[in-house]
Amino acid sequence: LDVSKSKLTASEMTLKEVSEGYEQQMTSADQAGYFVGKLEGEAVYKDYEEEKERWQQEKRRLENEVSVGVEKAVELELIVESVKQTAMEEKITVDAEKRQLEEEVRVAQDETRMVEKRCDARVREAEYFRDEAIQGLEIAQQRANDKAMKMADERI
C-alpha cells in the first residue's frame, strides 16, 4: 500500500482506508488487550496478595494457638511431674508406715505368744497344785478315815 493516492482508484482508496482502519482497530485492540491483560494481572495479583495476607493471618493465628497449646502442655507436664513426685513421696511414707505397722504386729504377736506360754505354764502349775491338793486331800481323808476306824475299833 505504498502506492500514492493519486494513482489509486476510488475502490482501491476505499480498500486502503478500510485496511488502515482495520490496522488502527487492530492496534487499538492490541492496546486494549494489553490494558485488559494488565488490569486482569493486577486484579489477579491483588487477589493473590489478599489471599496471601489471609493465609499469613491464618498462619499467625495457628502459630498463636500452637504457642498457647505448648504453654498449656508445659504447664500440664509440670503439674503431672508434681503429682508424680507427691505420689512417690506419699508411697515412700506409706511404705515406711506399713513396715512400722508390720513390725509392731510381729512384736505384738511375739508378746502374745510369750503371754500365752506363761499362761499355759501357770495353768499347768495350777493343775499340778490342784492335783497335789486333791492327792493331799485324799491322803488326809484316808488318814481321817483310818483314824476314825481306829477310834471306832478302840471304842468297841
C-alpha positions as CSV (number, residue, x, y, z in Angstrom):
1,L,0.0,0.0,0.0
2,D,2.9,2.3,-0.7
3,V,1.2,3.5,-3.8
4,S,0.5,7.1,-3.7
5,K,-3.1,8.3,-3.5
6,S,-3.1,9.9,-6.9
7,K,-2.6,6.7,-8.8
8,L,-5.2,4.7,-6.9
9,T,-8.7,4.4,-8.0
10,A,-11.7,5.1,-5.7
11,S,-12.2,1.5,-4.9
12,E,-8.6,1.0,-4.1
13,M,-8.7,4.1,-2.0
14,T,-11.7,2.6,-0.1
15,L,-9.8,-0.6,0.4
16,K,-6.8,1.3,1.6
17,E,-8.9,3.3,4.0
18,V,-10.6,0.1,5.3
19,S,-7.3,-1.6,5.6
20,E,-5.8,1.3,7.5
21,G,-9.0,1.4,9.7
22,Y,-8.5,-2.3,10.4
23,E,-4.9,-1.7,11.2
24,Q,-5.8,1.1,13.6
25,Q,-8.5,-1.1,15.1
26,M,-6.0,-3.9,15.5
27,T,-3.6,-1.6,17.2
28,S,-6.4,-0.3,19.4
29,A,-7.5,-3.8,20.1
30,D,-3.9,-4.8,20.9
31,Q,-3.6,-1.9,23.2
32,A,-6.9,-2.6,24.8
33,G,-5.9,-6.2,25.2
34,Y,-2.7,-5.2,26.8
35,F,-4.5,-2.9,29.2
36,V,-7.2,-5.5,29.9
37,G,-4.4,-8.1,30.4
38,K,-2.6,-5.7,32.7
39,L,-5.8,-5.0,34.6
40,E,-6.5,-8.7,34.9
41,G,-3.0,-9.3,36.0
42,E,-3.3,-6.5,38.6
43,A,-6.6,-7.9,39.7
44,V,-5.2,-11.4,39.9
45,Y,-2.1,-10.1,41.7
46,K,-4.4,-8.1,44.1
47,D,-6.5,-11.3,44.7
48,Y,-3.2,-13.1,45.2
49,E,-2.0,-10.5,47.7
50,E,-5.3,-10.6,49.6
51,E,-5.3,-14.4,49.7
52,K,-1.6,-14.3,50.7
53,E,-2.5,-11.9,53.5
54,R,-5.4,-14.1,54.6
55,W,-3.1,-17.1,54.7
56,Q,-0.5,-15.2,56.7
57,Q,-3.1,-14.1,59.2
58,E,-4.3,-17.7,59.4
59,K,-0.7,-18.8,59.9
60,R,-0.2,-16.3,62.7
61,R,-3.5,-17.4,64.3
62,L,-2.4,-21.0,64.2
63,E,1.1,-20.2,65.4
64,N,-0.5,-18.4,68.3
65,E,-2.8,-21.3,69.0
66,V,0.2,-23.7,68.9
67,S,2.1,-21.4,71.2
68,V,-0.7,-21.3,73.7
69,G,-1.1,-25.1,73.3
70,V,2.6,-25.6,74.0
71,E,2.4,-23.4,77.1
72,K,-0.6,-25.3,78.4
73,A,1.2,-28.6,77.6
74,V,4.2,-27.4,79.6
75,E,2.0,-26.4,82.5
76,L,0.2,-29.7,82.5
77,E,3.6,-31.5,82.3
78,L,4.8,-29.6,85.3
79,I,1.6,-30.5,87.1
80,V,1.9,-34.1,86.2
81,E,5.5,-34.2,87.4
82,S,4.5,-32.5,90.6
83,V,1.7,-35.0,91.2
84,K,4.1,-37.9,90.4
85,Q,6.6,-36.5,92.9
86,T,4.0,-36.1,95.5
87,A,2.7,-39.6,94.9
88,M,6.2,-41.1,95.1
89,E,6.8,-39.2,98.4
90,E,3.4,-40.5,99.8
91,K,4.2,-44.0,98.6
92,I,7.6,-43.9,100.5
93,T,5.8,-42.6,103.6
94,V,3.1,-45.2,103.3
95,D,5.6,-48.0,102.8
96,A,7.6,-46.9,105.8
97,E,4.4,-46.7,107.9
98,K,3.4,-50.2,106.6
99,R,6.8,-51.6,107.6
100,Q,6.5,-50.0,111.0
101,L,3.0,-51.4,111.5
102,E,4.1,-54.9,110.3
103,E,7.0,-54.7,112.8
104,E,4.5,-53.7,115.6
105,V,2.2,-56.6,114.6
106,R,5.2,-59.0,114.7
107,V,6.3,-57.7,118.1
108,A,2.7,-57.9,119.4
109,Q,2.4,-61.5,118.1
110,D,5.7,-62.4,119.7
111,E,4.5,-60.8,123.0
112,T,1.1,-62.6,122.7
113,R,2.9,-66.0,122.2
114,M,5.1,-65.3,125.2
115,V,2.0,-64.4,127.3
116,E,0.2,-67.5,126.1
117,K,3.2,-69.6,127.0
118,R,3.3,-68.0,130.5
119,C,-0.4,-68.6,130.9
120,D,-0.1,-72.2,129.7
121,A,2.8,-72.6,132.3
122,R,0.6,-71.1,135.1
123,V,-2.3,-73.3,134.1
124,R,0.0,-76.4,134.2
125,E,1.3,-75.2,137.5
126,A,-2.2,-74.6,138.8
127,E,-3.3,-78.0,137.6
128,Y,-0.2,-79.5,139.3
129,F,-1.0,-77.8,142.6
130,R,-4.7,-78.8,142.2
131,D,-3.7,-82.4,141.6
132,E,-1.3,-82.2,144.6
133,A,-4.1,-80.7,146.7
134,I,-6.5,-83.4,145.6
135,Q,-3.9,-86.1,146.4
136,G,-3.2,-84.4,149.7
137,L,-7.0,-84.3,150.5
138,E,-7.3,-87.9,149.5
139,I,-4.4,-88.8,151.8
140,A,-5.8,-86.7,154.6
141,Q,-9.2,-88.2,154.1
142,Q,-7.7,-91.7,154.1
143,R,-5.9,-90.8,157.3
144,A,-9.0,-89.4,158.8
145,N,-10.9,-92.5,157.8
146,D,-8.2,-94.7,159.2
147,K,-8.1,-92.7,162.4
148,A,-11.9,-92.8,162.7
149,M,-11.8,-96.5,162.2
150,K,-9.1,-96.9,164.7
151,M,-11.1,-94.8,167.1
152,A,-14.2,-96.8,166.4
153,D,-12.2,-100.0,167.0
154,E,-10.9,-98.7,170.2
155,R,-14.4,-97.8,171.3
156,I,-15.5,-101.2,170.7
